Amino acid sequence: MKAAVHHRFGTPDVLTVADLPTPVPRGDEVLVRVRAAVVGVVDSLARRGSPAYARTAFGLLRPRNPVLGNDFAGRVEAVGPDVTRFAVGDDVFGTTAPRFGAHAEYVLLSEQAALASKPSTVDYAGAAALADATALVFLRDKAKLHSGQTVLVNGASGAVGVAAVQLAKHYGATVTGVCSGPNAELVRKLGAQSVVDHTTEDFTRTGRTWDVIFDVAAASSFRRCRRALSPTGTYLTTAPSPAIFVQMAWTRRFGARRAIVAFTGLRSAGDKRHDLGYLKELAEAATLVPVIEARYPLPRIADAHRRVDAGHKQGNVVVTMD
Ligand SMILES: NC(=O)c1ccc[n+]([C@@H]2O[C@H](COP(=O)([O-])OP(=O)(O)OC[C@H]3O[C@@H](n4cnc5c(N)ncnc54)[C@H](OP(=O)(O)O)[C@@H]3O)[C@@H](O)[C@H]2O)c1
């Protein structure tokens, strides 16, 4: 099978397309012919081996996972003898996170892994773009978002942000999106009632407050956002830092405002599978629509990484294996 590989950390130039053995499913394993996979910020970080603390996951001296890619969609090509949930020919979507491997023509997973029937209303690229449950986990499970609340999504036009805006709207919240000017229209279209352009305005200094501030871009901090949180508001961030761990522990016990960081890729396969089923339902109800800025064929994987590295993408960048 063809796969995008890298054997050293660096720029997108370290990526090449190589021939690797096609895996053979055994026991409860499912072999999926990947048709599309997201190229995201995490792939870019893993390719660079950055930040340094993440080398424990990405590999200390050289890449631990030569084939990157987490969120994918495709068709079941073969199954092991013990598989009961899937059959050859099923269209599926899922995620290999945190172990990567989806930027390849085939991916092998246990049927107990984060794998589910693909939403029937979107194509493979769209399904791959919906497979990441980060926004869902932060808003539903961490913030316990409910109708009537106000939410600010800092980083509303990127891959996690476009899902966050739509989910927050679905849960009945009033949504403010933060992005740069050119992406404002997209964010409004997805359901944000107001948009703040981070290049001209600091949302923490507008005098407004929100029940939930979801700092997707991790461009702010709990300290700065405190003044923009309602008295019992919650600050959520996607990025670890010494400060946020202390703030999370402190605010869990003292004070009314909360600070929370979470790592959605590390959840159990069962939780991820359950969420994929829910995301499929939302997609089929057109509550959640995929946003894809660009699709690149596998031989152009380095260009896909360059686009992600450049920042400011609208939603997702996807690599296709047609
Ligand atoms: N903890 C977890 O479990 C977890 C899971 C998934 C992802 N993540 C992390 O979440 C982050 C976002 O991922 P993503 O895939 O959504 O990234 P992305 O697609 O690159 O989107 C980044 C977003 O941030 C905005 N942005 C850039 N600079 C900003 C600034 N100074 N202030 C406010 N917004 C700014 C961008 O808007 P404009 O382009 O309009 O400027 C865009 O909306 C990444 O760091 C990723 O590693 C964490």
The ligand as an SDF file (V2000), in Angstrom:
LIG
                    3D

 48 52  0  0  0  0  0  0  0  0999 V2000
   -6.4040   19.1200   23.7940 N   0  0  0  0  0  0  0  0  0  0  0  0
   -6.9550   18.3840   22.8290 C   0  0  0  0  0  0  0  0  0  0  0  0
   -7.5400   17.3400   23.0790 O   0  0  0  0  0  0  0  0  0  0  0  0
   -6.8720   18.8590   21.4040 C   0  0  0  0  0  0  0  0  0  0  0  0
   -7.5510   18.1690   20.4000 C   0  0  0  0  0  0  0  0  0  0  0  0
   -7.5060   18.6800   19.1000 C   0  0  0  0  0  0  0  0  0  0  0  0
   -6.7800   19.8360   18.8310 C   0  0  0  0  0  0  0  0  0  0  0  0
   -6.1010   20.4460   19.8400 N   0  0  0  0  0  0  0  0  0  0  0  0
   -5.3630   21.6920   19.6070 C   0  0  0  0  0  0  0  0  0  0  0  0
   -6.3280   22.6850   19.3290 O   0  0  0  0  0  0  0  0  0  0  0  0
   -5.7180   23.7250   18.5880 C   0  0  0  0  0  0  0  0  0  0  0  0
   -6.6290   24.1470   17.4530 C   0  0  0  0  0  0  0  0  0  0  0  0
   -6.7550   23.0880   16.5360 O   0  0  0  0  0  0  0  0  0  0  0  0
   -7.4820   23.3260   15.1480 P   0  0  0  0  0  0  0  0  0  0  0  0
   -7.3380   22.0360   14.4300 O   0  0  0  0  0  0  0  0  0  0  0  0
   -8.8300   23.8880   15.3200 O   0  0  0  0  0  0  0  0  0  0  0  0
   -6.5100   24.4380   14.5050 O   0  0  0  0  0  0  0  0  0  0  0  0
   -6.7250   25.3090   13.1910 P   0  0  0  0  0  0  0  0  0  0  0  0
   -7.6250   24.5760   12.2720 O   0  0  0  0  0  0  0  0  0  0  0  0
   -5.3980   25.7140   12.7100 O   0  0  0  0  0  0  0  0  0  0  0  0
   -7.5190   26.5950   13.7140 O   0  0  0  0  0  0  0  0  0  0  0  0
   -6.8990   27.5870   14.4820 C   0  0  0  0  0  0  0  0  0  0  0  0
   -7.9080   28.6780   14.8030 C   0  0  0  0  0  0  0  0  0  0  0  0
   -7.2870   29.6300   15.6480 O   0  0  0  0  0  0  0  0  0  0  0  0
   -7.5570   30.9420   15.1610 C   0  0  0  0  0  0  0  0  0  0  0  0
   -6.4830   31.8350   15.5910 N   0  0  0  0  0  0  0  0  0  0  0  0
   -5.2180   31.9300   15.1320 C   0  0  0  0  0  0  0  0  0  0  0  0
   -4.5430   32.8710   15.8290 N   0  0  0  0  0  0  0  0  0  0  0  0
   -5.4060   33.3480   16.7570 C   0  0  0  0  0  0  0  0  0  0  0  0
   -5.3100   34.3310   17.7800 C   0  0  0  0  0  0  0  0  0  0  0  0
   -4.1800   35.0090   17.9990 N   0  0  0  0  0  0  0  0  0  0  0  0
   -6.4060   34.5650   18.5270 N   0  0  0  0  0  0  0  0  0  0  0  0
   -7.5420   33.8840   18.3300 C   0  0  0  0  0  0  0  0  0  0  0  0
   -7.7020   32.9500   17.3780 N   0  0  0  0  0  0  0  0  0  0  0  0
   -6.6330   32.6900   16.6030 C   0  0  0  0  0  0  0  0  0  0  0  0
   -7.7050   30.7660   13.6800 C   0  0  0  0  0  0  0  0  0  0  0  0
   -8.4760   31.8260   13.1260 O   0  0  0  0  0  0  0  0  0  0  0  0
   -7.9720   32.7110   11.8840 P   0  0  0  0  0  0  0  0  0  0  0  0
   -7.3430   31.7370   10.9210 O   0  0  0  0  0  0  0  0  0  0  0  0
   -9.2110   33.3270   11.3510 O   0  0  0  0  0  0  0  0  0  0  0  0
   -6.9700   33.6630   12.4590 O   0  0  0  0  0  0  0  0  0  0  0  0
   -8.4520   29.4400   13.6230 C   0  0  0  0  0  0  0  0  0  0  0  0
   -9.8290   29.6650   13.8430 O   0  0  0  0  0  0  0  0  0  0  0  0
   -4.3710   23.1730   18.1300 C   0  0  0  0  0  0  0  0  0  0  0  0
   -3.3500   23.7640   18.9030 O   0  0  0  0  0  0  0  0  0  0  0  0
   -4.4610   21.6850   18.3990 C   0  0  0  0  0  0  0  0  0  0  0  0
   -3.1900   21.1310   18.6770 O   0  0  0  0  0  0  0  0  0  0  0  0
   -6.1250   19.9750   21.1110 C   0  0  0  0  0  0  0  0  0  0  0  0
  1  2  1  0
  2  3  2  0
  2  4  1  0
  4  5  1  0
  4 48  2  0
  5  6  2  0
  6  7  1  0
  7  8  2  0
  8  9  1  0
  8 48  1  0
  9 10  1  0
  9 46  1  0
 10 11  1  0
 11 12  1  0
 11 44  1  0
 12 13  1  0
 13 14  1  0
 14 15  2  0
 14 16  1  0
 14 17  1  0
 17 18  1  0
 18 19  2  0
 18 20  1  0
 18 21  1  0
 21 22  1  0
 22 23  1  0
 23 24  1  0
 23 42  1  0
 24 25  1  0
 25 26  1  0
 25 36  1  0
 26 27  1  0
 26 35  1  0
 27 28  2  0
 28 29  1  0
 29 30  1  0
 29 35  2  0
 30 31  1  0
 30 32  2  0
 32 33  1  0
 33 34  2  0
 34 35  1  0
 36 37  1  0
 36 42  1  0
 37 38  1  0
 38 39  2  0
 38 40  1  0
 38 41  1  0
 42 43  1  0
 44 45  1  0
 44 46  1  0
 46 47  1  0
M  CHG  2   8   1  16  -1
M  END
$$$$
